[in-house]
Structures are given as structure tokens and as C-alpha cells.
Amino acid sequence: MKDGIRLYRQKKFQQALNVFLEVHVEQSEESTLSYYLGLCYTHLGKYDEALLYLEQVVASEIGFLQIYQSRMIMGYIYAVTGRYRLAEFELNRLLEDGYESAKVYAALAYAVYAQKKTAPAIANLEKALRIDADNANAMNSLGFILAENNIQLDTALEYCNRAVARYPENPAYLDSLALVQRRLGNLQSAKELYEKAVRLSNGQADIVEHYKDLLRAAGVSV
């Protein structure tokens, strides 16, 4: 199994997976093997296979960090595959088991907001920031949600500015700040931010659409 772990740490996920699939381990190491199989399948985008092994990990007694990470990954997989209620369930299980962190609250906020639960999403992001006041992801997410719902725009601007100050070339953060500026009526600032976000994201589809929407609203043909 050491060869597989070495390959995994070198980010050679397919090679690592091939090794792990051929490994025969003692019963005491089965959970560790399942853990690495789950990680490899996740990195390779084979989410159903990843869930199969990660579920074995969280049902085991492998250790705090591996169970925490496995539940986080399961929540991520459920979220990116549109299974938001399952993502919410996994992340709440982490909190119930005492695995409280800014990362968990921020991920939970994403899962519940995708279900149009705005107030719980805001509450979870505020909890994340109470734990880690400099968490850029939570600041950006909270600013975006406030702006998208056209509430507390001054607060949204503060959070998005802080996130961009920490990571000035993060296109998602620039996109959120552009939305805030648009809501505040600062259309030229919003346009410049969208243009930078489009460039830095290499034309990411959703950011491009946000930019086009601003131009259409300003009466510019796109």
C-alpha cells in the first residue's frame, strides 16, 4: 500500500488507484485502503465509486481526520452532483458529531442556499466567520448571497472587498464583487470587474453570462 500512497501524494491518481485495487491488506488496514480508494476516485471524477468507499470509511473507526475528510468529500460530491439534501445531511452529521469548523459551515451554507434556503445559508456563513473571521470563501459567499437577494448591500460590499483583497485574482470573488457593484448602481466598476473575472477564468461560462447580462441591461448588444 505504501507505493499507492506515494503515487497519490505525487498526484498520480490513476496510477495510485491501479495499485490500490491490486493491494491485499489485513483486516485492520481495510478502512485505510477504502479511504485512499475513495480519494482517488474523487480526484478522477468517478463519484459513485468514491461514495462506495467513503461510506465504508465513515462507518469505521479509522480516526478523526479521515472520517472528517471523508464526510466533507461526500458532502462535496453530493453538492456538485446536485444532491443538495444529501450534502446537507452529511455536513449536519459532521456538526452533530462535534466536527465544527468554518469549512463545514461554509459548505453547509452552499448546500442549503442551493435549496433556496436563504436565511439558513446566511446564518451558517455568519457562524463560519465567527470561527474564522478571515475565511475568504465564507466572506465571498456571504457577500454574494446578500447581493443576489439585494439586502444589506453595504455589508455585502465589505465582505466581497475583503475577499478580493486577500485573493485579488480569484475570478469567483471578482464576479461576486461585480454583482455587489451592479446592485449599488456602480455599473462601470461592475463592468471592469466582470471583464477581469472573465479574463482570469479563461471565459468561465457562468461569469461570461453575468457579464453579458450586465451589458444587456445597459442596452449593449451581445
C-alpha positions as CSV (number, residue, x, y, z in Angstrom):
1,M,0.0,0.0,0.0
2,K,3.0,2.3,0.5
3,D,3.6,2.5,-3.2
4,G,0.0,3.6,-3.8
5,I,0.2,6.3,-1.1
6,R,3.4,7.6,-2.6
7,L,1.8,7.8,-6.0
8,Y,-1.3,9.5,-4.5
9,R,0.9,12.1,-2.8
10,Q,2.6,12.8,-6.2
11,K,-1.0,13.4,-7.6
12,K,-0.7,10.4,-9.9
13,F,-4.2,9.4,-9.1
14,Q,-4.9,6.9,-11.8
15,Q,-1.6,5.1,-11.1
16,A,-2.3,5.2,-7.4
17,L,-5.8,3.7,-7.9
18,N,-4.4,0.9,-10.0
19,V,-2.0,0.0,-7.2
20,F,-4.7,0.2,-4.5
21,L,-7.1,-2.0,-6.5
22,E,-4.4,-4.8,-6.5
23,V,-3.5,-4.5,-2.9
24,H,-4.4,-7.2,-0.4
25,V,-4.4,-5.9,3.2
26,E,-5.1,-7.2,6.7
27,Q,-8.5,-6.5,8.1
28,S,-7.0,-3.8,10.3
29,E,-6.0,-1.8,7.2
30,E,-9.2,-2.2,5.2
31,S,-10.5,1.2,6.3
32,T,-7.3,2.9,5.3
33,L,-7.4,1.2,1.9
34,S,-11.0,2.3,1.4
35,Y,-10.0,5.9,2.4
36,Y,-7.4,6.1,-0.3
37,L,-9.7,4.4,-2.9
38,G,-12.3,7.0,-2.1
39,L,-9.8,9.8,-2.5
40,C,-8.5,8.5,-5.8
41,Y,-12.0,8.0,-7.3
42,T,-12.9,11.6,-6.2
43,H,-9.9,13.1,-7.9
44,L,-10.7,11.2,-11.0
45,G,-14.3,12.4,-11.0
46,K,-15.8,8.9,-10.5
47,Y,-18.1,9.9,-7.8
48,D,-20.3,6.9,-7.4
49,E,-17.3,4.7,-6.9
50,A,-15.9,7.2,-4.4
51,L,-19.0,7.3,-2.4
52,L,-19.0,3.5,-2.1
53,Y,-15.6,3.5,-0.4
54,L,-16.1,6.7,1.6
55,E,-19.3,5.3,3.2
56,Q,-17.2,2.4,4.5
57,V,-14.7,4.9,6.0
58,V,-17.3,6.9,7.9
59,A,-18.8,3.7,9.3
60,S,-15.4,2.6,10.6
61,E,-13.2,3.7,13.5
62,I,-10.3,4.7,11.3
63,G,-9.7,8.1,13.1
64,F,-10.9,11.6,13.4
65,L,-9.2,13.2,10.5
66,Q,-10.0,10.5,7.9
67,I,-13.7,10.5,8.9
68,Y,-13.9,14.3,8.9
69,Q,-12.3,14.5,5.5
70,S,-14.5,11.6,4.1
71,R,-17.7,13.2,5.2
72,M,-16.6,16.6,3.8
73,I,-15.8,14.9,0.5
74,M,-19.2,13.1,0.5
75,G,-20.9,16.5,1.1
76,Y,-18.9,17.9,-1.8
77,I,-19.8,15.0,-4.1
78,Y,-23.5,15.3,-3.3
79,A,-23.3,19.1,-3.9
80,V,-21.6,19.0,-7.2
81,T,-23.9,16.3,-8.5
82,G,-27.0,18.3,-7.4
83,R,-28.0,16.1,-4.5
84,Y,-28.1,19.0,-2.1
85,R,-30.3,17.4,0.6
86,L,-27.8,14.6,0.9
87,A,-25.0,17.1,1.1
88,E,-26.9,18.9,3.8
89,F,-27.4,15.7,5.7
90,E,-23.7,14.7,5.6
91,L,-22.5,18.1,6.7
92,N,-25.0,18.3,9.5
93,R,-23.8,14.9,10.7
94,L,-20.3,16.4,11.0
95,L,-21.6,19.2,13.2
96,E,-23.7,16.8,15.3
97,D,-20.5,14.7,15.8
98,G,-18.6,17.7,17.0
99,Y,-16.6,18.4,13.8
100,E,-17.3,22.1,13.9
101,S,-15.3,24.3,11.6
102,A,-15.6,27.3,9.3
103,K,-15.2,25.0,6.3
104,V,-18.1,22.8,7.3
105,Y,-20.4,25.8,7.9
106,A,-19.4,27.4,4.6
107,A,-20.1,24.1,2.7
108,L,-23.4,23.7,4.5
109,A,-24.4,27.2,3.5
110,Y,-23.8,26.3,-0.1
111,A,-25.9,23.2,0.2
112,V,-28.9,24.9,1.8
113,Y,-28.7,28.0,-0.4
114,A,-28.9,25.7,-3.5
115,Q,-32.3,24.6,-2.0
116,K,-33.3,28.3,-1.8
117,K,-33.0,28.4,2.0
118,T,-31.5,31.9,2.1
119,A,-31.8,32.7,5.9
120,P,-30.1,29.4,7.0
121,A,-27.4,29.9,4.4
122,I,-26.6,33.4,5.8
123,A,-26.7,32.1,9.4
124,N,-24.3,29.3,8.5
125,L,-21.9,31.7,6.9
126,E,-22.0,34.0,9.9
127,K,-21.1,31.1,12.1
128,A,-18.2,30.3,9.7
129,L,-16.9,33.8,10.1
130,R,-17.3,33.8,13.9
131,I,-14.9,30.8,13.8
132,D,-12.6,32.2,11.2
133,A,-13.0,35.9,10.6
134,D,-10.6,35.8,7.7
135,N,-12.1,32.9,5.8
136,A,-12.2,34.4,2.2
137,N,-14.6,31.7,0.9
138,A,-17.2,32.5,3.6
139,M,-16.8,36.2,3.1
140,N,-17.3,35.9,-0.6
141,S,-20.3,33.6,-0.3
142,L,-22.0,35.8,2.3
143,G,-21.4,38.9,0.2
144,F,-22.7,37.1,-2.9
145,I,-25.9,35.9,-1.2
146,L,-26.7,39.3,0.3
147,A,-26.1,40.9,-3.1
148,E,-28.1,38.4,-5.0
149,N,-31.0,39.0,-2.7
150,N,-30.5,42.7,-2.7
151,I,-30.2,43.0,1.1
152,Q,-27.6,44.7,3.3
153,L,-25.6,45.8,0.3
154,D,-23.1,47.8,2.3
155,T,-22.3,44.7,4.3
156,A,-22.1,42.7,1.1
157,L,-19.6,45.2,-0.3
158,E,-17.5,45.0,2.8
159,Y,-17.3,41.2,2.7
160,C,-16.6,41.0,-1.0
161,N,-13.9,43.7,-0.9
162,R,-12.2,41.8,1.9
163,A,-12.3,38.5,0.0
164,V,-10.9,40.2,-3.1
165,A,-8.2,42.0,-1.1
166,R,-7.0,38.6,0.1
167,Y,-7.2,36.9,-3.3
168,P,-7.2,39.7,-5.9
169,E,-7.0,37.3,-8.9
170,N,-9.8,34.9,-7.9
171,P,-12.4,35.2,-10.6
172,A,-15.2,33.9,-8.5
173,Y,-14.5,36.6,-5.9
174,L,-14.3,39.3,-8.6
175,D,-17.6,38.1,-10.0
176,S,-19.3,38.5,-6.6
177,L,-17.9,41.9,-6.1
178,A,-19.1,42.9,-9.6
179,L,-22.6,41.8,-8.6
180,V,-22.5,44.0,-5.5
181,Q,-21.3,47.0,-7.5
182,R,-24.1,46.4,-10.0
183,R,-26.7,46.2,-7.2
184,L,-25.3,49.5,-5.9
185,G,-25.6,51.1,-9.3
186,N,-21.9,51.3,-10.0
187,L,-22.1,49.9,-13.5
188,Q,-18.7,50.9,-14.7
189,S,-17.0,49.3,-11.8
190,A,-19.1,46.2,-12.2
191,K,-18.2,46.1,-15.9
192,E,-14.4,46.3,-15.2
193,L,-14.6,43.6,-12.5
194,Y,-16.6,41.3,-14.8
195,E,-14.0,41.8,-17.6
196,K,-11.2,40.9,-15.3
197,A,-13.1,37.9,-13.9
198,V,-13.8,36.7,-17.5
199,R,-10.1,37.0,-18.4
200,L,-8.8,35.3,-15.3
201,S,-11.3,32.5,-15.5
202,N,-10.5,31.9,-19.2
203,G,-14.1,32.6,-20.1
204,Q,-15.9,30.5,-17.5
205,A,-19.4,30.2,-18.7
206,D,-21.4,31.5,-15.7
207,I,-19.1,34.5,-15.3
208,V,-19.4,35.3,-19.0
209,E,-23.2,35.1,-18.7
210,H,-23.1,37.5,-15.8
211,Y,-21.1,39.9,-17.8
212,K,-23.4,39.6,-20.8
213,D,-26.4,40.2,-18.6
214,L,-24.9,43.4,-17.3
215,L,-24.3,44.6,-20.9
216,R,-27.8,43.6,-22.0
217,A,-29.2,45.6,-19.0
218,A,-27.1,48.6,-20.1
219,G,-28.6,48.3,-23.7
220,V,-25.4,46.9,-25.3
221,S,-25.9,44.2,-27.9
222,V,-24.1,40.9,-27.1
